[in-house]
Amino acid sequence: MNSAILDLIEKVAARVAEGKLAATDGSAFLRRLIHGPALAFVVKWTATPLDDLALELFKSLIPE
């Protein structure tokens, strides 16, 4: 599956693993992605309600 968002997350994770990006910067990126409007917009337009539940789960597990 080709997904620009997943590609971006993988690139951030790789940069953290390589020491090119601090882990705090990587976690800040994930918090911004999970709690931001862009991902909420994408999830809103998906056909399955499980995506909505997954996003809410991530929001509860990863505080702002």
Backbone as CSV, one residue per row, in Angstrom:
resi,resn,N_x,N_y,N_z,CA_x,CA_y,CA_z,C_x,C_y,C_z
1,MET,0.839,-1.163,0.000,0.000,0.000,0.000,0.894,1.240,0.000
2,ASN,0.599,2.173,-0.844,1.359,3.409,-0.938,0.637,4.487,-0.147
3,SER,1.317,5.046,0.839,0.701,6.071,1.674,1.742,7.136,2.000
4,ALA,1.468,8.359,1.595,2.400,9.452,1.837,2.580,9.710,3.335
5,ILE,1.506,9.576,4.105,1.595,9.816,5.547,2.468,8.754,6.207
6,LEU,2.245,7.488,5.852,3.065,6.423,6.427,4.525,6.561,5.998
7,ASP,4.756,6.950,4.763,6.128,7.180,4.303,6.804,8.260,5.132
8,LEU,6.083,9.321,5.421,6.629,10.410,6.215,6.952,9.946,7.629
9,ILE,6.050,9.187,8.236,6.283,8.670,9.591,7.507,7.760,9.601
10,GLU,7.637,6.907,8.600,8.790,6.012,8.521,10.087,6.791,8.350
11,LYS,10.065,7.864,7.582,11.257,8.688,7.405,11.658,9.362,8.712
12,VAL,10.675,9.854,9.451,10.965,10.469,10.750,11.559,9.428,11.694
13,ALA,10.963,8.239,11.741,11.476,7.168,12.602,12.904,6.779,12.211
14,ALA,13.177,6.704,10.928,14.526,6.366,10.466,15.527,7.444,10.872
15,ARG,15.138,8.697,10.768,16.035,9.803,11.161,16.328,9.772,12.654
16,VAL,15.320,9.418,13.449,15.538,9.286,14.897,16.502,8.131,15.149
17,ALA,16.286,6.989,14.476,17.146,5.819,14.657,18.585,6.106,14.237
18,GLU,18.764,6.923,13.218,20.105,7.260,12.729,20.774,8.348,13.571
19,GLY,20.039,8.908,14.502,20.581,9.967,15.339,20.590,11.330,14.673
20,LYS,19.894,11.461,13.552,19.830,12.729,12.829,18.708,13.626,13.344
21,LEU,17.855,13.058,14.192,16.727,13.790,14.740,16.531,13.302,16.171
22,ALA,16.349,14.224,17.100,16.170,13.836,18.497,14.845,13.106,18.683
23,ALA,14.835,12.185,19.623,13.622,11.431,19.896,12.483,12.357,20.327
24,THR,12.813,13.426,21.033,11.764,14.377,21.445,11.144,15.062,20.231
25,ASP,11.957,15.330,19.201,11.418,15.921,17.973,10.509,14.931,17.251
26,GLY,10.905,13.665,17.245,10.080,12.631,16.621,8.753,12.459,17.328
27,SER,8.792,12.486,18.663,7.542,12.341,19.407,6.664,13.582,19.249
28,ALA,7.275,14.755,19.160,6.499,15.981,18.921,5.810,15.916,17.565
29,PHE,6.503,15.364,16.572,5.924,15.192,15.242,4.696,14.283,15.312
30,LEU,4.828,13.148,16.011,3.701,12.220,16.116,2.526,12.836,16.864
31,ARG,2.805,13.567,17.944,1.723,14.231,18.677,1.002,15.228,17.779
32,ARG,1.764,16.004,17.030,1.147,16.995,16.136,0.314,16.297,15.049
33,LEU,0.828,15.207,14.512,0.095,14.464,13.481,-1.201,13.886,14.035
34,ILE,-1.128,13.243,15.184,-2.301,12.573,15.759,-3.360,13.562,16.212
35,HIS,-2.948,14.683,16.769,-3.905,15.641,17.307,-4.237,16.775,16.329
36,GLY,-3.615,16.781,15.183,-3.826,17.858,14.221,-5.019,17.628,13.312
37,PRO,-5.381,18.648,12.576,-6.568,18.570,11.717,-6.362,17.739,10.441
38,ALA,-5.137,17.589,9.976,-4.919,16.875,8.713,-5.321,15.412,8.809
39,LEU,-4.871,14.728,9.840,-5.212,13.314,9.984,-6.699,13.145,10.288
40,ALA,-7.259,14.044,11.086,-8.698,13.981,11.372,-9.508,14.120,10.084
41,PHE,-9.057,14.978,9.189,-9.732,15.162,7.908,-9.681,13.886,7.074
42,VAL,-8.524,13.257,7.018,-8.369,12.016,6.246,-9.250,10.917,6.833
43,VAL,-9.229,10.774,8.149,-10.014,9.729,8.808,-11.510,9.962,8.608
44,LYS,-11.918,11.208,8.609,-13.346,11.534,8.425,-13.869,11.004,7.093
45,TRP,-13.024,10.994,6.073,-13.459,10.594,4.739,-13.251,9.119,4.423
46,THR,-12.774,8.337,5.405,-12.631,6.901,5.168,-13.978,6.215,5.361
47,ALA,-14.116,5.091,4.757,-15.406,4.395,4.753,-15.686,3.619,6.039
48,THR,-14.654,3.227,6.770,-14.882,2.377,7.936,-14.842,3.165,9.237
49,PRO,-15.730,2.846,10.164,-15.719,3.522,11.462,-14.539,3.098,12.334
50,LEU,-13.881,2.001,11.971,-12.726,1.563,12.750,-11.592,2.589,12.708
51,ASP,-11.479,3.318,11.619,-10.460,4.363,11.533,-10.711,5.450,12.573
52,ASP,-11.980,5.796,12.760,-12.334,6.791,13.779,-11.960,6.287,15.171
53,LEU,-12.256,5.020,15.439,-11.920,4.440,16.733,-10.409,4.387,16.944
54,ALA,-9.674,4.033,15.904,-8.215,3.972,16.013,-7.633,5.346,16.310
55,LEU,-8.136,6.365,15.640,-7.640,7.718,15.888,-7.936,8.137,17.319
56,GLU,-9.125,7.848,17.807,-9.467,8.195,19.196,-8.593,7.432,20.177
57,LEU,-8.281,6.176,19.848,-7.391,5.392,20.709,-6.006,6.037,20.761
58,PHE,-5.467,6.410,19.592,-4.153,7.058,19.564,-4.169,8.364,20.338
59,LYS,-5.251,9.114,20.195,-5.352,10.387,20.917,-5.351,10.170,22.428
60,SER,-5.984,9.088,22.876,-6.021,8.824,24.317,-4.679,8.281,24.824
61,LEU,-3.970,7.543,23.983,-2.688,6.958,24.392,-1.534,7.944,24.313
62,ILE,-1.627,8.902,23.394,-0.547,9.878,23.180,-1.102,11.253,23.480
63,PRO,-0.863,11.763,24.678,-1.412,13.077,25.043,-0.763,14.208,24.258
64,GLU,-1.480,15.322,24.172,-0.959,16.479,23.425,0.236,17.068,24.073
